[in-house]
């Protein structure tokens, strides 16, 4: 009885450790493929909309983006 409980707990711990490392690997791969938005991307986005942004507008956009991350 106690042996079975210990095996289940050991399996859960091993599964949690493996899950942590797998998810960390997947997240680093995702961040490399899809980098977060930076100032150059904001400039390009606003240029596509036909606007020429100044640095103040870019800083406002960056603060707004960081607020939701």
DAMO-V964130 format. One record per residue. N is the residue number from 1. RES is the residue in one letter. SS is DSSP state (A for helix, B for strand, O for the rest). OMEGA is omega in whole degrees, 0 to 359 (999 if undefined). Layout:
n=[N & N]
res=[RES & RES]
ss=[SS & SS]
omega=[OMEGA & OMEGA]
This chain:
n=[1 & 2 & 3 & 4 & 5 & 6 & 7 & 8 & 9 & 10 & 11 & 12 & 13 & 14 & 15 & 16 & 17 & 18 & 19 & 20 & 21 & 22 & 23 & 24 & 25 & 26 & 27 & 28 & 29 & 30 & 31 & 32 & 33 & 34 & 35 & 36 & 37 & 38 & 39 & 40 & 41 & 42 & 43 & 44 & 45 & 46 & 47 & 48 & 49 & 50 & 51 & 52 & 53 & 54 & 55 & 56 & 57 & 58 & 59 & 60 & 61 & 62 & 63 & 64 & 65 & 66 & 67 & 68 & 69]
res=[X & X & X & X & X & X & X & X & X & X & X & X & X & X & X & X & X & X & X & X & X & X & X & X & X & X & X & X & X & X & X & X & X & X & X & X & X & X & X & X & X & X & X & X & X & X & X & X & X & X & X & X & X & X & X & X & X & X & X & X & X & X & X & X & X & X & X & X & X]
ss=[O & A & A & A & A & A & A & A & A & A & A & A & A & A & A & A & A & A & A & A & A & A & A & A & A & A & A & A & A & A & A & A & A & O & O & O & O & O & A & A & A & A & A & A & A & A & A & A & O & O & O & O & O & O & A & A & A & A & A & A & A & A & A & A & A & A & A & O & O]
omega=[179 & 179 & 180 & 179 & 179 & 178 & 178 & 178 & 178 & 178 & 178 & 179 & 180 & 178 & 179 & 180 & 179 & 178 & 178 & 183 & 178 & 180 & 177 & 178 & 180 & 180 & 178 & 177 & 180 & 180 & 177 & 181 & 182 & 183 & 178 & 184 & 176 & 185 & 180 & 179 & 178 & 178 & 180 & 180 & 180 & 177 & 177 & 178 & 177 & 180 & 175 & 186 & 171 & 186 & 179 & 179 & 179 & 179 & 178 & 179 & 180 & 179 & 179 & 179 & 182 & 179 & 184 & 179 & 999]
